[in-house]
Amino acid sequence: MHIDLRQLRHFIALAEHRSFIAAAAAVNLSQSAFSRSIQTLEHNVGCRLVDRASKDLDPTRQGLLVLEHARRLVHGAHNLVNEISQFNGLAAGLVRFGCGPAPAAQLIPRAVGRFVNDYPGVRVKFQVDSWQELNRRLVSEEIEFFVADTRHFEADPDYRVHKLKPQRWHFCCRAGHPLTERDQVRVADIFQYPLATTFRPPNIRKVLVDYSGRQDFAPNVECEHGYALLNVVLNSNAIGIAGQGNLAPYLDAAALVRLDVVDLPEDLEECHTRYGIVSRVGYDLSAHARALVERVIECDEIPGTVQDLV
């Protein structure tokens, strides 16, 4: 039996996109060439791998088995290339990881900046998304680790979690906003204006409900892009919720104002981030991924400076 890694990558793409057209585009092949690749793989393994009568092109039972091993083999081949490159003293390779919107503001750019200074020949690909999507990509071995909210992974024996320092979430508004003229701002005052937030982590929503006396509410503007949301706040009377890393440039420019909400306890756990570095138990990180994780931890321990960028 002859099995080609390239064909396995194509099958993984088909399982991911559930469309021959979309999967072919993702791997930069024509649809006909992609279909031939899948057919050749099926011929080599001696069975159908996808149910073509299914709208979602569900993998067959044999297809699920092949998919599981395909992901391991492709991931292993990726690690092999990186390990050999490092063993040979070659500063080359590729590391893939993901992060949530808040770490993407300051922490991850600083860490990646340090990493590319140390390994200028290594390619870095990282995706900014919700923890749910990042976990899906981690399980499918599209990324080696991610940096995001860890609440759903800390007690799971299948995951390895390195906790990062908690950071407080802050309410903010534009300079000149009516709330900036008040001596005190309470949660109830916040609800007089639209809310624009990512709601990460989601339990902040429960805190606001509890302290406002409301049964429930939905934010007026939701988006996973932190800076996009802060620019909505900058151009409206909306109230934003963001971490210090996102807020810092706007506060320094006196464009946004941080609101101190007097009826929210300063040490309330739900008002702090709970981010960490998440990877899977039983899956060793490549050498370059380990080096990048070290930079993330270093940058988390030391406040950012201009020196990180030079």
VMD Tcl script that draws the C-alpha trace (Angstrom):
set ca {
  {0.00 0.00 0.00}
  {1.41 3.38 -1.01}
  {0.20 6.43 0.92}
  {1.36 9.91 -0.05}
  {1.60 12.64 2.61}
  {0.33 15.16 0.10}
  {-2.81 13.09 -0.45}
  {-3.30 12.85 3.31}
  {-3.07 16.65 3.55}
  {-5.73 16.88 0.83}
  {-7.99 14.49 2.73}
  {-7.55 16.54 5.92}
  {-8.52 19.66 3.97}
  {-11.64 17.90 2.64}
  {-12.64 16.84 6.15}
  {-12.10 20.42 7.32}
  {-13.98 22.25 4.55}
  {-16.59 19.57 3.68}
  {-16.47 20.77 0.09}
  {-14.31 19.67 -2.83}
  {-14.35 23.22 -4.22}
  {-13.36 24.93 -0.94}
  {-10.78 22.27 -0.03}
  {-9.18 22.45 -3.49}
  {-8.88 26.22 -3.16}
  {-7.38 25.87 0.32}
  {-4.54 23.68 -0.98}
  {-4.11 25.67 -4.22}
  {-5.26 22.93 -6.60}
  {-7.84 22.84 -9.34}
  {-11.00 20.95 -8.38}
  {-10.26 18.20 -10.89}
  {-6.72 17.69 -9.61}
  {-7.95 17.68 -6.03}
  {-10.66 15.11 -6.81}
  {-8.10 12.87 -8.50}
  {-5.88 13.09 -5.42}
  {-8.73 11.95 -3.14}
  {-9.70 9.19 -5.57}
  {-6.10 7.97 -5.71}
  {-5.92 7.88 -1.91}
  {-9.16 5.91 -1.77}
  {-7.80 3.48 -4.37}
  {-4.58 3.05 -2.40}
  {-6.34 2.30 0.89}
  {-8.98 0.19 -0.85}
  {-12.15 1.89 0.40}
  {-14.34 4.98 0.21}
  {-13.25 7.70 2.63}
  {-16.19 10.11 2.31}
  {-19.91 9.63 1.79}
  {-20.53 11.55 -1.42}
  {-24.29 11.14 -0.97}
  {-24.07 13.16 2.23}
  {-24.56 16.92 1.96}
  {-21.67 17.50 4.37}
  {-19.41 14.85 2.78}
  {-19.19 13.01 6.08}
  {-16.19 10.69 6.45}
  {-17.01 6.99 6.35}
  {-15.98 4.77 9.26}
  {-12.82 3.91 7.38}
  {-12.41 7.60 6.55}
  {-12.47 8.55 10.23}
  {-9.73 6.03 10.92}
  {-7.61 7.33 8.04}
  {-8.25 10.91 9.13}
  {-7.02 10.23 12.66}
  {-3.77 8.71 11.40}
  {-3.40 11.32 8.63}
  {-3.37 14.14 11.16}
  {-0.75 12.36 13.25}
  {1.43 11.62 10.23}
  {1.23 15.16 8.82}
  {1.92 16.63 12.25}
  {4.83 14.23 12.73}
  {6.29 15.14 9.33}
  {6.07 18.83 10.24}
  {7.87 18.21 13.53}
  {10.49 16.05 11.81}
  {11.40 18.85 9.40}
  {11.68 21.36 12.25}
  {13.72 19.02 14.45}
  {16.15 18.14 11.65}
  {16.54 21.82 10.76}
  {17.46 22.64 14.33}
  {19.74 19.59 14.66}
  {21.60 20.69 11.54}
  {21.93 24.19 12.92}
  {19.59 25.63 10.30}
  {17.43 28.51 11.52}
  {14.52 27.51 9.32}
  {11.12 25.94 9.76}
  {7.49 26.78 10.44}
  {5.53 27.16 13.66}
  {1.73 27.43 13.73}
  {-0.25 28.54 16.77}
  {-3.33 30.56 17.71}
  {-4.38 33.19 20.24}
  {-7.47 34.97 21.52}
  {-8.27 38.62 20.70}
  {-6.94 40.03 23.99}
  {-3.49 38.34 23.90}
  {-3.24 39.37 20.25}
  {-3.19 43.03 21.28}
  {0.16 43.23 23.08}
  {1.50 39.98 24.52}
  {1.64 37.85 21.37}
  {3.09 40.56 19.06}
  {5.86 41.19 21.61}
  {6.61 37.47 21.92}
  {6.58 36.91 18.16}
  {8.80 39.98 17.74}
  {11.39 38.50 20.07}
  {11.11 35.12 18.38}
  {11.67 36.39 14.82}
  {14.65 38.41 16.03}
  {16.17 35.18 17.40}
  {15.02 32.97 14.50}
  {14.79 35.22 11.42}
  {14.60 32.25 9.05}
  {11.61 30.61 10.75}
  {8.12 31.27 9.42}
  {5.40 32.03 11.96}
  {1.69 31.62 11.28}
  {-0.81 32.48 13.99}
  {-4.58 32.80 13.93}
  {-6.63 35.12 16.14}
  {-9.98 33.60 17.08}
  {-12.24 32.42 19.90}
  {-11.05 29.65 22.20}
  {-13.66 27.31 20.70}
  {-12.27 27.67 17.18}
  {-8.68 27.53 18.41}
  {-9.41 24.30 20.26}
  {-10.92 22.79 17.12}
  {-7.75 23.64 15.21}
  {-5.59 22.26 18.02}
  {-7.47 18.95 18.02}
  {-7.21 18.71 14.24}
  {-3.46 19.44 14.60}
  {-3.57 22.56 12.45}
  {-1.81 24.42 15.27}
  {0.57 23.23 18.00}
  {-0.73 25.40 20.85}
  {-2.83 28.46 21.53}
  {-2.98 31.32 24.04}
  {-6.53 32.05 25.22}
  {-8.98 31.64 28.09}
  {-8.18 28.40 29.92}
  {-11.31 27.83 32.02}
  {-12.54 24.95 29.85}
  {-9.18 23.15 29.80}
  {-7.65 23.39 33.29}
  {-9.40 20.29 34.66}
  {-9.24 18.27 31.43}
  {-6.48 15.62 31.56}
  {-6.12 15.74 27.77}
  {-4.74 19.28 27.90}
  {-1.57 20.88 29.20}
  {-2.10 24.42 30.54}
  {0.50 27.00 31.56}
  {-1.33 29.87 33.26}
  {-0.36 33.46 32.49}
  {-0.68 36.43 34.82}
  {-4.30 37.64 35.19}
  {-5.08 41.10 33.84}
  {-8.07 43.21 34.81}
  {-10.82 44.06 32.33}
  {-11.71 47.78 32.22}
  {-14.70 49.78 31.10}
  {-13.88 52.67 28.81}
  {-15.49 55.46 26.82}
  {-14.39 58.25 24.52}
  {-12.91 61.45 25.92}
  {-15.72 63.94 26.48}
  {-18.33 61.21 27.05}
  {-21.13 62.24 29.49}
  {-19.98 59.59 32.01}
  {-16.59 61.29 32.34}
  {-18.32 64.26 33.96}
  {-19.73 62.17 36.85}
  {-18.00 61.90 40.21}
  {-18.91 58.21 40.43}
  {-19.91 55.64 37.81}
  {-21.96 52.57 38.68}
  {-22.92 49.49 36.68}
  {-26.44 50.85 36.25}
  {-24.97 53.98 34.63}
  {-23.16 51.83 32.07}
  {-26.48 50.46 30.82}
  {-27.68 53.91 29.82}
  {-25.41 53.61 26.79}
  {-24.73 50.97 24.12}
  {-22.16 48.30 24.97}
  {-19.45 47.24 22.52}
  {-17.42 44.23 23.56}
  {-15.98 40.84 22.66}
  {-17.30 39.34 25.91}
  {-14.24 37.24 26.44}
  {-14.37 35.67 28.93}
  {-18.16 35.21 28.75}
  {-18.76 35.30 32.52}
  {-18.33 39.09 32.49}
  {-21.85 39.15 31.09}
  {-23.13 37.40 34.23}
  {-21.26 39.86 36.47}
  {-22.90 42.82 34.74}
  {-26.33 41.22 35.02}
  {-25.83 40.49 38.74}
  {-24.59 43.98 39.61}
  {-27.10 45.83 37.44}
  {-30.16 43.98 38.72}
  {-31.21 43.03 35.19}
  {-32.40 39.57 34.20}
  {-30.28 39.50 31.07}
  {-29.04 41.67 28.24}
  {-27.23 41.50 24.93}
  {-24.47 43.89 23.88}
  {-25.24 46.34 21.08}
  {-21.98 45.59 19.23}
  {-20.03 42.33 19.34}
  {-16.82 41.56 17.49}
  {-13.74 39.40 18.10}
  {-11.41 42.20 16.95}
  {-10.47 44.27 20.00}
  {-9.13 47.32 18.19}
  {-12.16 47.45 15.89}
  {-14.42 47.58 18.95}
  {-12.35 50.29 20.60}
  {-12.66 52.38 17.47}
  {-16.43 51.97 17.68}
  {-16.18 53.32 21.24}
  {-13.94 56.13 20.02}
  {-16.55 57.23 17.48}
  {-19.72 56.88 19.56}
  {-21.21 57.02 23.04}
  {-20.81 53.26 23.38}
  {-19.06 51.80 26.41}
  {-16.30 49.30 25.77}
  {-14.77 46.51 27.84}
  {-11.10 45.81 27.19}
  {-7.84 44.79 28.79}
  {-5.08 47.22 29.63}
  {-2.99 46.03 26.69}
  {-5.64 47.04 24.17}
  {-6.44 50.28 25.95}
  {-2.91 51.59 26.51}
  {-2.36 53.36 23.13}
  {-5.75 55.08 23.36}
  {-5.20 56.14 26.98}
  {-1.75 57.50 26.17}
  {-3.27 59.57 23.35}
  {-6.08 60.76 25.68}
  {-8.58 59.47 23.11}
  {-10.29 57.04 25.49}
  {-10.93 57.25 29.22}
  {-10.89 54.31 31.63}
  {-13.99 54.25 33.84}
  {-13.69 53.18 37.47}
  {-16.99 51.49 38.30}
  {-17.39 51.93 42.04}
  {-19.80 49.07 42.72}
  {-17.59 46.40 41.10}
  {-15.06 45.01 43.62}
  {-11.47 45.52 42.44}
  {-10.47 41.92 43.19}
  {-13.51 40.27 41.58}
  {-12.15 37.19 39.78}
  {-14.67 37.43 36.94}
  {-13.29 40.86 36.05}
  {-9.84 39.45 35.38}
  {-8.46 37.47 32.49}
  {-7.65 33.80 32.96}
  {-5.39 33.25 30.00}
  {-2.78 30.60 29.48}
  {-0.85 28.53 26.96}
  {-2.82 25.44 25.97}
  {-1.45 22.34 24.24}
  {-2.42 18.67 24.12}
  {-1.02 16.00 26.41}
  {0.80 13.34 24.41}
  {1.71 15.72 21.57}
  {5.23 17.08 21.95}
  {5.78 20.62 20.72}
  {8.35 21.14 18.00}
  {11.61 22.81 19.00}
  {10.56 26.11 17.44}
  {7.15 25.97 19.13}
  {8.86 25.43 22.48}
  {11.10 28.42 21.81}
  {8.10 30.58 20.97}
  {6.28 29.46 24.13}
  {9.34 30.52 26.12}
  {9.13 34.01 24.56}
  {5.44 34.24 25.46}
  {6.21 33.38 29.09}
  {9.11 35.85 29.18}
  {6.95 38.68 27.81}
  {4.16 37.84 30.26}
  {6.58 38.21 33.17}
  {8.19 41.46 32.00}
  {6.21 44.63 31.09}
  {6.56 45.60 27.43}
  {9.13 48.14 26.34}
  {10.27 49.65 23.08}
  {13.32 47.37 23.32}
  {11.07 44.43 22.39}
  {10.72 45.92 18.92}
  {14.33 46.79 18.13}
}
mol new
graphics top color blue
foreach p $ca { graphics top sphere $p radius 0.5 }
foreach p [lrange $ca 0 end-1] q [lrange $ca 1 end] { graphics top cylinder $p $q radius 0.2 }
display resetview
